[in-house]
Amino acid sequence: MFDFIETENTVRNSHGLWVEKYRPITMDEFIGNDNVKVMFNQFIKKGDIPHILLFGPAGTGKTSLAKLLTKNIPCDVLYMNASDQNGVEDVRIKMKNYACSAGFKPLKVIILDEADRLTGDAQGILRNMLESYSAHTRFILTCNFAEKMIVPIVSRMQTFEIKPLSKKDVALRLVEILKNEKVSFTQEDIVFIINAYYPDIRKVINFAQQSTLDGQNDEKKIVISKENAIETDMLIKLTELLKTPNKAGVFDDIRQLSTEFDAASLEPIYRYLYDHVEEYAKGKEAIVIYELAESMYQSGQVMPKVRDIPFVAGLYKILKHLK
């Protein structure tokens, strides 16, 4: 175990990407979700795991947790991402061939990221594989929305919700990384990055690295572009308005704010509203995500200069759902 940790640390410390360099390799390094960590420590102690489904918002550590678990038990691992490989043939050929082949270690594990993107037929085949090869092969699925997985799959797995860290914990982690990288920053820099990308820790870290510039005498510091600051400030204002759907004149305020966005490039705004949906639509996330998807689709069907029309219409529908 100690040799493994030493080797992993050597590889990790030399990595150019901060998200990989600071990816946890022990359960103690994984922050938050203490109840899940207790269960996973028991799995590691036994050297065995059940079929596992991890679900929660993007960037909260589901993949890190899955990889961390497999690195701490004796197993061979196949990693796949359903965003790229989500059809029947991907499941039938790649997963099945791996699951039924001989391994070098007592256990084989298939990590399937973004499993909620599997087609219905592919999920049906996966359901049968969970039972057929369970003697020597385990599956760890990650997804944003557990309700997109068919019930027979969910019922065959131990399900764990991975909840986002608090803004304070994410900020403390970011400060720790910046200090370790010897990057100078201001409190305003931290507030901006957290407000812009929370709860997606991966985006928080990536943006911080992207905004780090080399100065004189090997000094490094956070430099946030004026354009990014202005756009993020508007996005924060938009989500704050959506939090007050019953306020008089709120739709007029939203319509006025929308004129400041670039009608030809609305994708980052849709992404921001999707990533922060739990902040302004608690309990109504599903219908709001549907309206965002529909609005984004309609925006793609018209000329760039008038894409703000379906965008504003979609926001109006969202406000009605939030009231």
N, C-alpha and C positions, 0 to 999 in steps of 0.2 A: 504493500500500500504506500509506504513512504517513498519507495523508488518511483512508483507511478506518479505521485504528487510532484516529486523533484523534476521528473522528465517533463510533465505537463507545464510546470512553472517555467522551465527553460524555453519551451516552445512558445508559450503564451507571452512571455516578457519580450520576445524578439518580434512579435507580430506588429505589423504597421497599423492595423485597424484597432482603434480603441475598443470597439464593441467586442472584438475577439480577445484582445489583450486583457480585458477586465471581466471576461466571462467566468463565472464561478466554476471551480473544479472540485470543491468539497461542499458538503451540505452546510457547513458553518459559514461559508462565504455567500451562500444564497440568502438574500435579505427578504424578510416578510413571509407570509403564509406559514406561520409556525406549526399549525395543525397538520398541514401537508408534510412539512419537514419531519415531524415526529413519525408519521407513517412510513415515509421514504427511508428514514434511518433504520427502521425495523426491517424493511426489504433488504437494505444493504447488509445488515447484520446476518440475515438468513442466507444471503447470496442468491435469492430467488425473488421473482416478482409475478404478480398476476397480470392479466390484460389491463391496461390503464388508458383512461381517456382524460386528457387535460384540456380544460376549456376556460376561456377568459379573453379579455381585450388584447389587441395586438401589442407586442412589445413588453409584455409583463413577465416574460421569463419562462414560458411553457417549453420552448425548444431547449433552452439552457438546462432546465430541470430534467427533461427527458435524457439529454446527452450526459448530464452529470450522473444520473442514476445508472446508466449503462456502463459508464467508465469506472464505476465503483463496485460492480459485480462481475463475476467471471462469465463473459458472454461474447459471442460474435454479433456484430450489428450491421444491419442494412438500413440506410437512411434514404427516404424518398419524400418528395414534396408533391402533394396532389394538385398544386397549381400548374405543374408541368406534366404530371403523369396521373391522370384521373379517370382513365377509361377502363373498360372491361379487360382489354388485352394487357394493360399495365399491371392490373391486379392478378389476372390469371397467369401471365407468363413470368413476370419479374418476381412478384411476391411469392407465388406458389412454388416456383422453381427453387427459390431460396429457402422457403419454409420446409420443403420436403427433402432437401439435400443434406448430406452429412456435414456436421460442423466440427471445428477444432476444440470447442469448449463445451461445457455441460449444457449451455443454454444458448439459443439464438433469439435475437430481438429485432423486430422490424419497427423502426420509428417512422411514422407516416405523418408528416406535417400538413397542416391545413386540410385535414381529412374531410371537413364539411364541403369541400369542393369536389368530392367523388360523385360521379353520376349515380343514379338510383340503381342501375344494373350492377355497377362496380361494387356498391355497398352490399348488394345481395350476395355476391361472390365472397366478399370479405367476411360476411357473417358466417358462412359455412367454414371458412378457413380458421376462424377463431376456435372452433370446436375440433376440426379435423386434425390440426397440427399442434394442439395445446400441450401435448406431452413434452415437447422439446422447444417449441417456438412461442414467444410472447409478442404481443403487439402493444405499442404505445402510440396512441393517436393524439394529435393536438388539433384544436379547432377554436375558432372565435365563438361559434354558436352551436351549442350541443343539440339544440332543437332541430338542426339540419341533418343530424344523424338519425338513421332509422332506429326504431325502438329495439328490434332484436339485437343490434350491435351494442347499444347502450346497456341493455340488460345483461350482456355477457362481460362487461368490463367494470372495474372499480373506477368511479368517476370522481375527479377532483377539480374544484373550481379554483383557478389561480387569480386572486384578486390583486388589483393594482396597489402599489405602495402609496402612502400619503405623499402629497407634494413636498412636505418637509423631508421625508426620507429620501426621495429622489434628489432633492436639492443637496442634501448632505452627501449623497453618493457622488454627485457631479463635482462638488467641491473637493472631495477626496481625490478624484481622478485628476482634476486640474492641478491640484497641489503636487501630486505624484509626478505629473508631466512637467512641473515647474512652469506653469502658465499663469500669468497674472490676469486678474479679472476684478470686476466690480460687483457689488451687490445687485446693481441694475442689470448687469449681464445675466446673472443667475435667474433673476425674476423673469426676465424676458424669455429665456430659453425654456424654463419650466412652464410658463403660461402658454407658450406657443406649441409645445409638443407633449406635455403631460396628457395621458398616463403612459405614453409609449417611451419607455426608457431607452430603447434602441435608437429612436429618433433624437432623443435628448442628447445622447452621447455622440451620435454621428454629427449633429449640427454643431455641437461644441468643438469637435475636431475640425470640421469644415471652416469654422469661424476663427480658428487659431492661426495667427500669422507670426512669422519670425521677424524679430526686430534686430537692433544693433546689439553687439556683445552677447550673442546667443540668447537674447531675451525673447520670450514668447508671450503673446497676450491675445485675449479675446477681442476681435473686432467685428461688430455686427453691422452689416450694411444698412444704410438709411432706408433703402427700398424694402428690405426684409422687416425692419422695425415698423415702418408705416403700414405695410400689408398685415402684419401680425396684430398690430393695434386695432385695425379695422375688424379683423376676424374675432378678436376678443369682444369688441363692442357688439358685433352681430350676435354672438352666443349670449351675451348679457341681455340683449333685447328679447331673445327667444325665451329667456327665463321669466319674462314678465308678460305672458300672452294676453292678460286681461287689462293691462295698462292702457289708458286712453291714448289713442294716436300711435300705438306701437307699430302698426303696420306701415303707417306713413314714415316713421323713423327708419324702418328697415328698408323701405323703398328708396328713401333718400340716400341711405348708406350704400345701397347696391349700385348707385350711379357712379360711385368712386372705384368700383372694381372694373377690371378689364374684361369686357363682355366676351372677347375672343378667347380668353384663357381662364375658364372657371373651374377647371379640374382641381387645382389646389384648394379651392374654397369648399367644394364638395367633400374632398378628402378630410379637411379640417372639421367640417360639420359631422362627418361620419365618426372620426376618431374621438370627438368630444360629445357624442350623443348622450352619454349617461349624465353629463353635467346639466343639460337643459331639458332632457326628455325622460327623466327617471320614471320607469314603469311603462313608458310608451315607446321604447326604443324600436320595437319591430315595425310599427306603422310609420314612424319617422324615417327609418332606413328605407322602407319601401318607397316613400314619397321622394326621398333624395335620389334613389335609383331611377325612378320614373322621370323626375325632373332632369337628371343628367342625360338620360336617353333622349328626351325631347330636345334638349339643348344641342345634342349631336346631330339632329335632323334638320337644323336650320343654318342659315349663313352665320358666320362668326360675329358679325356686327349686331345681330339681333338675338344672340343667345341669352341675353339678360331677361328677355320676356318670359320664357319657360322657367328660368331660374327664380324670378320674382313670384311667378304663379305657384311654383313649388313651395316657396317660403310661406305664402299665404295659406296653402293647404296645411302645412305643418303647424302654423299658428292655430288654425281651427282645431286640430287634433289635441293641441296642448292645453286648450282652454278647459 
